[in-house]
Amino acid sequence: MNKKLFLFIGLFVAISFLITGCGKSTAEKAIETATNGDASVDVDNNQVTININGSSYQAGGDIELPDGFPSDVYVVNGIITTSYTYEVDRSYSIGILTDKNQSELKSLYEEQMKDKGWSVEATANTADIVTVSFKKTDERRANVNITKDVTTDKWLVTITTQDTTDTNTNSTETEE
């Protein structure tokens, strides 16, 4: 994934944390000002939704899986707390809180993604984080990070996908 995507995700994650400490209109105005009015911001019921230039970010509470999220990417049962969509390269990122443990989640993702046609490219394990990178085609990648969420004592699964398939070509593989 490109650096702009990670910077964008980082910016809006930081902003979502700031929003919890300031008023609704102050947070909305600050974000809209920072983006020269290019962003559409909605803060409601402890959730924030930001739309800007083909990107969408949502955080807080129990949110829905973003429209267009690839159906061939396994999503563990839990509470989706963040989602990010970037239409240009069909990138998605979601954060899910779950009661399953780290070992169980790693095994579950390796099994479920394999069943959906993905292969493991790389795995990194430490005491604090497990990362599994998957590949389906040269253009399709998915990364799964599993970490402990210290605020809830649950496990946080972050799934990031990217599809760089040129939409102007006649690809034989289609999303379901």
Residue frames as a rotation matrix with the C-alpha (Angstrom) as fourth column:
MET 1
0.574 0.819 0.000 0.00
0.819 -0.574 0.000 0.00
0.000 0.000 -1.000 0.00
ASN 2
0.009 -0.623 0.782 1.20
0.543 -0.654 -0.527 3.48
0.840 0.429 0.333 -0.71
LYS 3
-0.774 -0.451 -0.445 2.42
0.614 -0.361 -0.702 6.01
0.156 -0.817 0.556 1.83
LYS 4
-0.756 0.540 0.370 -0.50
-0.447 -0.838 0.311 8.38
0.478 0.070 0.875 1.16
LEU 5
0.165 0.851 -0.498 -2.96
-0.067 0.513 0.856 5.71
0.984 -0.108 0.141 2.22
PHE 6
-0.030 -0.244 -0.969 -1.18
0.886 0.443 -0.139 5.09
0.464 -0.863 0.202 5.52
LEU 7
-0.954 -0.301 0.004 -0.84
0.273 -0.870 -0.410 8.82
0.127 -0.390 0.912 6.16
PHE 8
-0.433 0.874 0.220 -4.53
-0.492 -0.433 0.755 9.28
0.756 0.219 0.618 5.45
ILE 9
0.311 0.527 -0.791 -5.51
0.357 0.706 0.612 6.46
0.881 -0.473 0.031 7.79
GLY 10
-0.393 -0.570 -0.721 -3.19
0.883 -0.017 -0.468 7.77
0.254 -0.821 0.510 10.50
LEU 11
-0.927 0.075 0.366 -4.53
-0.090 -0.996 -0.022 11.31
0.363 -0.053 0.930 10.17
PHE 12
-0.132 0.984 0.119 -8.12
-0.545 -0.172 0.821 10.27
0.828 0.043 0.559 10.52
VAL 13
0.194 0.107 -0.975 -7.48
0.656 0.725 0.210 7.82
0.730 -0.680 0.070 13.34
ALA 14
-0.753 -0.538 -0.379 -5.81
0.646 -0.496 -0.580 10.65
0.124 -0.681 0.721 15.25
ILE 15
-0.767 0.526 0.368 -8.69
-0.402 -0.841 0.363 12.98
0.500 0.131 0.856 14.43
SER 16
0.139 0.878 -0.459 -11.24
0.004 0.463 0.886 10.46
0.990 -0.125 0.061 15.67
PHE 17
-0.129 -0.255 -0.958 -9.50
0.930 0.303 -0.206 10.36
0.343 -0.918 0.199 19.04
LEU 18
-0.967 -0.256 0.013 -9.51
0.242 -0.928 -0.285 14.16
0.085 -0.272 0.958 19.19
ILE 19
-0.436 0.875 0.212 -13.20
-0.240 -0.340 0.909 14.29
0.867 0.346 0.358 18.46
THR 20
0.152 0.516 -0.843 -14.05
0.676 0.568 0.469 12.45
0.721 -0.641 -0.263 21.65
GLY 21
-0.335 -0.376 -0.864 -12.51
0.916 -0.347 -0.204 15.35
-0.223 -0.860 0.460 23.59
CYS 22
-0.940 0.016 -0.342 -14.08
-0.054 -0.993 0.103 18.29
-0.338 0.115 0.934 21.76
GLY 23
-0.108 0.986 -0.126 -17.53
-0.256 -0.150 -0.955 19.42
-0.961 -0.071 0.268 20.73
LYS 24
0.222 0.313 0.923 -19.21
0.693 0.616 -0.375 18.18
-0.686 0.723 -0.081 17.60
SER 25
0.959 0.220 0.177 -19.16
0.279 -0.639 -0.717 21.43
-0.045 0.738 -0.674 15.67
THR 26
0.534 -0.835 -0.132 -15.59
-0.673 -0.514 0.531 22.25
-0.511 -0.195 -0.837 16.74
ALA 27
-0.194 -0.611 0.767 -14.29
0.011 0.781 0.625 18.90
-0.981 0.130 -0.144 15.50
GLU 28
0.439 0.439 0.783 -16.24
0.771 0.263 -0.580 19.08
-0.461 0.859 -0.223 12.23
LYS 29
0.992 -0.060 -0.114 -15.01
-0.101 -0.909 -0.404 22.62
-0.080 0.412 -0.908 11.53
ALA 30
0.276 -0.958 0.078 -11.40
-0.587 -0.104 0.803 21.73
-0.761 -0.268 -0.591 12.38
ILE 31
-0.182 -0.308 0.934 -11.37
0.426 0.831 0.358 18.81
-0.886 0.463 -0.020 9.94
GLU 32
0.658 0.497 0.566 -13.13
0.722 -0.200 -0.663 20.76
-0.216 0.844 -0.491 7.21
THR 33
0.873 -0.406 -0.269 -10.67
-0.405 -0.912 0.062 23.65
-0.271 0.055 -0.961 7.67
ALA 34
0.025 -0.929 0.369 -7.66
-0.368 0.335 0.867 21.29
-0.929 -0.158 -0.333 7.61
THR 35
-0.318 -0.080 0.945 -8.84
0.672 0.683 0.284 19.88
-0.668 0.726 -0.163 4.29
ASN 36
-0.937 -0.067 -0.342 -9.71
-0.125 -0.851 0.509 23.28
-0.326 0.520 0.790 2.74
GLY 37
-0.184 0.975 -0.122 -13.39
-0.785 -0.220 -0.578 22.37
-0.591 -0.010 0.807 2.75
ASP 38
-0.440 -0.045 -0.897 -12.82
-0.769 0.534 0.351 19.21
0.464 0.844 -0.269 0.70
ALA 39
-0.948 0.029 -0.317 -14.06
0.168 0.892 -0.421 16.95
0.270 -0.452 -0.850 3.49
SER 40
0.074 0.977 0.199 -17.61
-0.493 -0.138 0.859 16.14
0.867 -0.162 0.472 4.44
VAL 41
-0.880 -0.454 -0.142 -17.66
-0.057 0.397 -0.916 15.47
0.472 -0.798 -0.375 8.18
ASP 42
0.261 0.955 0.142 -20.45
-0.435 -0.015 0.900 14.06
0.862 -0.297 0.412 10.32
VAL 43
-0.895 -0.440 -0.076 -20.09
-0.103 0.369 -0.924 13.51
0.435 -0.818 -0.376 14.07
ASP 44
0.035 0.967 0.252 -23.10
-0.839 -0.108 0.533 11.84
0.543 -0.230 0.808 15.64
ASN 45
0.880 0.438 0.183 -23.73
-0.458 0.680 0.573 9.40
0.127 -0.588 0.799 18.52
ASN 46
0.395 -0.830 0.394 -20.01
-0.454 0.197 0.869 8.94
-0.799 -0.522 -0.300 19.29
GLN 47
0.260 -0.330 0.908 -19.31
0.779 0.627 0.005 8.09
-0.571 0.706 0.420 15.65
VAL 48
0.042 -0.299 -0.953 -17.41
-0.415 -0.873 0.256 10.12
-0.909 0.385 -0.160 13.10
THR 49
0.402 0.057 0.914 -17.74
0.759 0.537 -0.368 9.78
-0.512 0.842 0.173 9.33
ILE 50
0.051 -0.480 -0.876 -15.38
-0.336 -0.834 0.437 11.63
-0.940 0.272 -0.204 7.01
ASN 51
0.539 0.111 0.835 -15.65
0.713 0.468 -0.523 11.61
-0.449 0.877 0.174 3.22
ILE 52
0.414 -0.464 -0.783 -12.98
-0.434 -0.857 0.278 13.23
-0.800 0.225 -0.556 1.06
ASN 53
-0.005 -0.508 -0.861 -11.84
-0.988 -0.130 0.083 12.76
-0.154 0.852 -0.501 -2.54
GLY 54
0.258 0.190 -0.947 -13.08
-0.587 0.809 0.003 9.20
0.767 0.556 0.321 -3.00
SER 55
-0.709 -0.498 -0.499 -12.12
0.130 0.603 -0.787 8.15
0.693 -0.623 -0.363 0.52
SER 56
0.400 0.838 0.373 -14.34
-0.416 -0.196 0.888 7.41
0.817 -0.510 0.270 3.47
TYR 57
-0.749 -0.597 -0.288 -13.42
0.045 0.388 -0.921 6.93
0.661 -0.703 -0.264 7.12
GLN 58
0.381 0.872 0.306 -15.75
-0.435 -0.123 0.892 5.90
0.816 -0.473 0.333 9.92
ALA 59
-0.670 -0.602 -0.435 -14.98
0.147 0.467 -0.872 5.24
0.728 -0.648 -0.224 13.58
GLY 60
-0.740 0.313 0.595 -16.78
-0.672 -0.378 -0.637 4.69
0.026 -0.872 0.490 16.84
GLY 61
0.033 0.865 0.501 -19.26
-0.820 0.309 -0.481 2.24
-0.571 -0.395 0.720 18.26
ASP 62
-0.283 0.038 0.958 -20.55
0.306 0.951 0.053 -0.66
-0.909 0.308 -0.281 16.21
ILE 63
-0.092 0.198 -0.976 -20.37
-0.756 -0.652 -0.061 0.31
-0.648 0.732 0.209 12.54
GLU 64
0.826 0.497 0.266 -21.32
-0.167 0.667 -0.726 -1.53
-0.538 0.555 0.634 9.37
LEU 65
-0.105 -0.787 0.608 -18.93
0.625 0.423 0.656 -3.29
-0.773 0.449 0.448 7.04
PRO 66
-0.356 -0.033 -0.934 -18.17
-0.417 -0.889 0.190 -0.75
-0.837 0.457 0.303 4.28
ASP 67
0.770 0.637 -0.038 -20.01
-0.248 0.244 -0.937 -1.07
-0.588 0.731 0.346 0.98
GLY 68
0.753 -0.426 -0.501 -17.94
-0.517 0.088 -0.852 -2.99
0.407 0.900 -0.154 -1.54
PHE 69
0.013 -0.764 0.645 -15.74
-0.901 0.271 0.338 -4.75
-0.433 -0.586 -0.685 1.04
PRO 70
-0.411 -0.224 -0.884 -14.48
-0.767 0.608 0.202 -7.88
0.492 0.761 -0.422 -0.76
SER 71
0.591 0.761 0.268 -16.71
-0.798 0.501 0.335 -10.86
0.121 -0.412 0.903 -0.05
ASP 72
0.697 -0.380 -0.608 -13.76
0.152 0.907 -0.393 -13.23
0.701 0.181 0.690 -0.38
VAL 73
-0.511 -0.795 0.328 -12.01
-0.217 -0.250 -0.944 -11.73
0.832 -0.553 -0.045 2.65
TYR 74
-0.040 0.477 -0.878 -12.91
0.741 0.604 0.294 -13.41
0.671 -0.638 -0.378 5.94
VAL 75
-0.323 0.055 0.945 -14.36
-0.493 -0.862 -0.118 -11.12
0.808 -0.504 0.305 8.63
VAL 76
-0.783 -0.031 -0.621 -14.37
0.446 0.669 -0.595 -12.57
0.434 -0.743 -0.510 12.14
ASN 77
0.367 0.930 -0.020 -17.48
0.591 -0.216 0.777 -12.07
0.719 -0.297 -0.629 14.29
GLY 78
-0.410 -0.460 -0.788 -17.09
0.892 -0.382 -0.242 -9.04
-0.189 -0.802 0.567 16.52
ILE 79
0.632 0.574 -0.520 -17.69
0.500 -0.815 -0.292 -5.32
-0.592 -0.076 -0.802 16.70
ILE 80
0.017 -0.579 0.815 -16.41
0.926 -0.299 -0.231 -3.28
0.377 0.758 0.531 13.76
THR 81
0.363 0.052 -0.930 -15.03
0.700 -0.674 0.236 -0.09
-0.615 -0.737 -0.281 15.32
THR 82
-0.083 -0.404 -0.911 -13.28
-0.391 -0.827 0.403 1.52
-0.917 0.389 -0.089 12.32
SER 83
0.360 0.080 0.930 -13.53
0.747 0.572 -0.338 1.35
-0.559 0.816 0.146 8.57
TYR 84
-0.096 -0.459 -0.883 -11.66
-0.372 -0.806 0.459 3.05
-0.923 0.373 -0.094 5.78
THR 85
0.441 0.254 0.861 -12.37
0.688 0.521 -0.506 2.93
-0.577 0.815 0.055 2.06
TYR 86
-0.233 -0.516 -0.824 -10.28
-0.358 -0.743 0.566 4.40
-0.904 0.427 -0.012 -0.75
GLU 87
0.668 0.718 0.197 -12.09
-0.084 0.336 -0.938 4.06
-0.740 0.610 0.285 -4.08
VAL 88
0.430 -0.521 -0.737 -9.11
-0.891 -0.375 -0.255 4.82
-0.144 0.766 -0.626 -6.34
ASP 89
-0.498 -0.660 -0.562 -7.32
-0.715 0.679 -0.164 1.53
0.490 0.321 -0.811 -5.67
ARG 90
0.432 0.804 -0.408 -10.22
-0.365 0.570 0.736 -0.30
0.824 -0.169 0.540 -3.98
SER 91
-0.689 -0.684 -0.240 -8.47
0.051 0.284 -0.957 -0.31
0.723 -0.672 -0.161 -0.61
TYR 92
0.545 0.822 0.167 -10.34
-0.215 -0.056 0.975 -1.18
0.810 -0.567 0.146 2.56
SER 93
-0.726 -0.660 -0.194 -9.31
0.021 0.260 -0.965 -1.31
0.687 -0.705 -0.175 6.17
ILE 94
0.442 0.868 0.225 -11.50
-0.318 -0.083 0.944 -2.38
0.839 -0.489 0.240 9.08
GLY 95
-0.761 -0.594 0.261 -10.86
-0.443 0.182 -0.878 -2.85
0.473 -0.784 -0.402 12.78
ILE 96
0.301 0.866 -0.399 -12.83
-0.277 0.480 0.833 -5.52
0.913 -0.140 0.384 14.65
LEU 97
-0.458 -0.345 0.820 -12.92
-0.882 0.058 -0.468 -6.16
0.114 -0.937 -0.331 18.40
THR 98
0.330 0.531 -0.780 -13.44
-0.405 0.826 0.391 -9.82
0.853 0.187 0.488 19.29
ASP 99
0.613 -0.029 0.790 -13.30
-0.769 0.207 0.604 -12.12
-0.181 -0.978 0.104 22.31
LYS 100
0.939 -0.320 -0.128 -11.32
0.254 0.894 -0.369 -14.80
0.233 0.314 0.921 20.44
ASN 101
0.595 -0.780 -0.193 -7.66
0.034 -0.215 0.976 -15.10
-0.803 -0.587 -0.101 21.50
GLN 102
0.207 -0.614 -0.762 -4.59
-0.831 -0.522 0.194 -14.33
-0.517 0.593 -0.618 19.39
SER 103
-0.772 -0.541 0.333 -3.67
-0.339 0.795 0.503 -17.94
-0.537 0.276 -0.797 18.63
GLU 104
-0.160 0.828 0.538 -7.24
0.551 0.527 -0.647 -18.84
-0.819 0.193 -0.541 17.72
LEU 105
0.644 0.421 -0.639 -7.53
-0.179 -0.729 -0.661 -15.79
-0.744 0.540 -0.394 15.44
LYS 106
-0.242 -0.819 -0.520 -4.28
-0.831 -0.102 0.547 -16.54
-0.501 0.565 -0.656 13.61
SER 107
-0.832 -0.051 0.552 -5.34
0.102 0.965 0.243 -20.13
-0.545 0.259 -0.797 12.91
LEU 108
0.138 0.984 0.110 -8.85
0.494 0.028 -0.869 -19.06
-0.858 0.174 -0.482 11.95
TYR 109
0.511 0.026 -0.859 -7.59
-0.531 -0.777 -0.339 -16.47
-0.676 0.629 -0.383 9.45
GLU 110
-0.599 -0.770 -0.218 -5.06
-0.673 0.337 0.658 -18.82
-0.433 0.541 -0.721 7.88
GLU 111
-0.703 0.395 0.592 -7.78
0.408 0.905 -0.120 -21.48
-0.583 0.157 -0.797 7.45
GLN 112
0.297 0.945 -0.138 -10.64
0.445 -0.265 -0.855 -19.22
-0.845 0.192 -0.499 6.33
MET 113
0.286 -0.251 -0.925 -8.55
-0.679 -0.734 -0.011 -17.17
-0.676 0.631 -0.381 3.87
LYS 114
-0.820 -0.566 0.090 -7.12
-0.370 0.643 0.670 -20.37
-0.437 0.516 -0.737 2.34
ASP 115
-0.394 0.769 0.504 -10.69
0.624 0.626 -0.467 -21.66
-0.675 0.131 -0.726 1.92
LYS 116
0.629 0.648 -0.431 -11.51
0.182 -0.661 -0.728 -18.43
-0.756 0.379 -0.533 0.05
GLY 117
0.823 -0.283 0.493 -8.59
0.552 0.190 -0.812 -18.88
0.136 0.940 0.312 -2.37
TRP 118
0.752 -0.586 0.300 -5.89
-0.591 -0.802 -0.086 -16.81
0.291 -0.113 -0.950 -0.65
SER 119
0.509 -0.668 -0.543 -2.35
0.600 0.727 -0.332 -17.99
0.617 -0.157 0.771 0.07
VAL 120
0.863 -0.285 -0.417 -0.14
0.252 -0.471 0.845 -16.91
-0.437 -0.835 -0.335 2.97
GLU 121
0.696 -0.658 0.288 2.76
0.081 -0.327 -0.942 -14.75
0.714 0.678 -0.174 1.78
ALA 122
-0.493 -0.861 0.122 4.34
0.010 -0.146 -0.989 -13.93
0.870 -0.486 0.081 5.12
THR 123
0.700 0.626 -0.343 3.75
0.365 0.098 0.926 -14.26
0.613 -0.773 -0.160 8.85
ALA 124
-0.461 -0.792 0.401 5.29
-0.092 -0.407 -0.909 -12.31
0.883 -0.456 0.115 11.72
ASN 125
0.588 0.627 -0.511 4.72
0.416 0.308 0.856 -13.25
0.694 -0.716 -0.079 15.35
THR 126
-0.649 -0.663 0.372 5.67
-0.155 -0.364 -0.918 -11.40
0.744 -0.654 0.133 18.51
ALA 127
-0.778 0.367 -0.510 4.17
0.625 0.372 -0.687 -11.51
-0.062 -0.853 -0.519 21.97
ASP 128
-0.538 0.529 -0.657 2.15
0.038 -0.763 -0.645 -8.38
-0.842 -0.372 0.391 21.21
ILE 129
0.198 0.587 -0.785 1.19
-0.777 -0.394 -0.491 -8.69
-0.597 0.707 0.378 17.55
VAL 130
-0.292 -0.197 0.936 0.62
0.444 0.839 0.315 -11.26
-0.847 0.507 -0.158 14.84
THR 131
0.053 0.270 -0.961 0.64
-0.744 -0.632 -0.218 -10.20
-0.666 0.727 0.168 11.21
VAL 132
-0.221 -0.055 0.974 -0.35
0.484 0.860 0.159 -12.47
-0.846 0.507 -0.164 8.34
SER 133
-0.304 0.059 -0.951 -0.04
-0.705 -0.685 0.183 -11.27
-0.641 0.726 0.249 4.74
PHE 134
0.050 0.446 0.893 -2.14
0.374 0.821 -0.431 -12.95
-0.926 0.356 -0.126 2.07
LYS 135
-0.661 -0.221 -0.717 -2.04
-0.579 -0.458 0.675 -12.91
-0.477 0.861 0.175 -1.71
LYS 136
0.312 0.773 0.553 -4.75
0.015 0.578 -0.816 -13.96
-0.950 0.263 0.168 -4.15
THR 137
0.720 -0.220 0.658 -3.33
0.685 0.072 -0.725 -12.59
0.112 0.973 0.203 -7.40
ASP 138
-0.387 -0.914 0.124 -0.49
0.890 -0.405 -0.210 -10.26
0.242 0.029 0.970 -8.22
GLU 139
-0.519 0.253 0.817 -2.97
0.023 -0.951 0.309 -7.39
0.855 0.179 0.487 -7.89
ARG 140
0.511 0.823 0.249 -4.83
-0.314 -0.091 0.945 -8.53
0.800 -0.561 0.212 -4.76
ARG 141
-0.608 -0.725 -0.323 -3.38
0.177 0.272 -0.946 -8.46
0.774 -0.632 -0.037 -1.27
ALA 142
0.645 0.717 0.264 -4.75
-0.139 -0.229 0.963 -8.63
0.751 -0.658 -0.048 2.27
ASN 143
-0.608 -0.793 -0.040 -3.02
-0.041 0.082 -0.996 -8.11
0.793 -0.603 -0.082 5.61
VAL 144
0.632 0.750 -0.194 -4.37
0.134 0.140 0.981 -9.19
0.763 -0.646 -0.012 8.97
ASN 145
-0.574 -0.748 0.332 -2.93
-0.213 -0.256 -0.943 -7.73
0.791 -0.612 -0.013 12.19
ILE 146
0.507 0.690 -0.517 -3.97
0.340 0.392 0.855 -9.15
0.792 -0.609 -0.036 15.54
THR 147
-0.655 -0.698 0.289 -3.19
0.043 -0.416 -0.908 -7.13
0.754 -0.583 0.303 18.67
LYS 148
-0.296 0.508 -0.809 -4.51
0.954 0.208 -0.218 -6.78
0.057 -0.836 -0.546 22.21
ASP 149
-0.008 0.376 0.927 -6.77
0.147 -0.916 0.373 -3.77
0.989 0.139 -0.048 22.72
VAL 150
-0.777 -0.449 -0.441 -5.73
0.462 0.069 -0.884 -2.53
0.428 -0.891 0.153 26.16
THR 151
-0.778 0.515 0.360 -8.84
-0.604 -0.772 -0.198 -0.39
0.176 -0.371 0.912 26.64
THR 152
0.270 0.958 -0.093 -11.27
-0.914 0.285 0.289 -3.31
0.303 0.007 0.953 26.31
ASP 153
-0.330 -0.525 0.784 -9.03
-0.690 0.702 0.180 -6.32
-0.645 -0.482 -0.594 27.04
LYS 154
0.734 0.515 0.443 -10.30
0.002 0.650 -0.760 -7.83
-0.679 0.559 0.477 23.78
TRP 155
-0.343 -0.825 0.449 -8.36
0.548 0.213 0.809 -8.66
-0.763 0.523 0.379 20.65
LEU 156
0.384 0.366 -0.848 -8.31
-0.407 -0.757 -0.511 -6.18
-0.828 0.542 -0.142 17.77
VAL 157
-0.098 -0.326 0.940 -8.17
0.747 0.600 0.286 -7.60
-0.657 0.731 0.185 14.26
THR 158
0.173 0.078 -0.982 -7.25
-0.451 -0.880 -0.149 -5.08
-0.875 0.469 -0.117 11.58
ILE 159
0.108 -0.041 0.993 -7.84
0.746 0.663 -0.054 -6.23
-0.657 0.747 0.103 8.02
THR 160
0.065 -0.151 -0.986 -6.41
-0.482 -0.870 0.101 -4.19
-0.874 0.469 -0.130 5.16
THR 161
0.201 0.054 0.978 -7.06
0.688 0.703 -0.180 -5.11
-0.698 0.709 0.104 1.54
GLN 162
-0.082 -0.205 -0.975 -5.95
-0.528 -0.821 0.217 -3.64
-0.845 0.533 -0.041 -1.75
ASP 163
0.315 0.218 0.923 -6.87
0.659 0.650 -0.379 -4.45
-0.683 0.728 0.061 -5.33
THR 164
-0.194 -0.483 -0.854 -4.70
-0.291 -0.803 0.520 -2.79
-0.937 0.349 0.015 -7.96
THR 165
-0.323 0.180 0.929 -6.36
0.791 0.590 0.161 -4.59
-0.519 0.787 -0.333 -10.86
ASP 166
-0.952 0.013 -0.307 -6.82
-0.177 -0.841 0.511 -2.16
-0.252 0.541 0.803 -13.74
THR 167
-0.229 0.959 0.164 -10.59
0.117 0.195 -0.974 -1.74
-0.966 -0.204 -0.157 -13.98
ASN 168
0.239 0.304 -0.922 -10.27
-0.798 -0.479 -0.365 -0.88
-0.553 0.823 0.129 -17.68
THR 169
-0.732 -0.498 -0.465 -9.03
-0.672 0.642 0.369 -4.35
0.115 0.582 -0.805 -18.62
ASN 170
0.349 0.846 -0.402 -11.12
-0.733 0.514 0.445 -7.45
0.583 0.139 0.800 -19.17
SER 171
-0.661 -0.579 0.478 -10.23
-0.748 0.455 -0.483 -9.37
0.062 -0.676 -0.734 -16.03
THR 172
-0.302 0.547 -0.781 -11.64
-0.134 0.787 0.603 -12.87
0.944 0.287 -0.164 -15.71
GLU 173
-0.557 0.091 -0.825 -11.78
0.783 0.388 -0.486 -12.64
0.276 -0.917 -0.287 -11.91
THR 174
-0.207 0.562 0.801 -14.64
-0.130 -0.827 0.547 -10.66
0.970 0.009 0.244 -10.43
GLU 175
-0.950 -0.016 0.311 -15.67
-0.309 -0.068 -0.949 -9.79
0.036 -0.998 0.060 -6.90
GLU 176
-0.514 0.817 -0.262 -18.81
0.692 0.575 0.437 -11.49
0.507 0.044 -0.861 -5.65
